[in-house]
Amino acid sequence: MKYEEFSEFKDITDNKFVKKFLCENGNVFYVEPAFYTQFTGLIERYPEQKDTFLNEMKSQIAKNKKIAFVYDFENPFLDYEDAILREFTDITDACKIFYEDKSRGSDYGD
C-alpha cells in the first residue's frame, strides 16, 4: 500500500508489514498499518483535520531521529530499536482533536 501523505519522504521499507521512511535530514520514521487505518478513519469523518494531524506528525518526525507511529506502544508490531513510539491518540491529543476510533458492532444480539 502506498501512503500518499508521505510521498515527500523516501520510502525505505525493508519488511512486508510496516512502512519505513527517510527524511532529508536523516531522521527515520515508521507507520504501522493499524495507525494508518486510524488516520484514514479520522480523515473520512473529519477531512478538515487532515492537515492539522499531518502537521503534528511531521513536527514530531522533525524533532526525533527515529520515531514509530504505532497502534499500541506496549505491543508494537516490530522492535523499533531506540525509536520514540507514538500512538494515534498522542497525535490527536496534541492537536486537540477529539475522535473516538471505535467500530460499531451490530445492533442485533445473540
Secondary structure, DSSP 8 states (H G I E B T S, - for coil): ---GGGTTSEE---SSSSEEEE-TTS-EEEE-HHHHHHHHHHHHH-GGGHHHHHHHHHHHHHH-SEEEEES-TTS-SS--TT-EEEEHHHHHHHHT----------S---
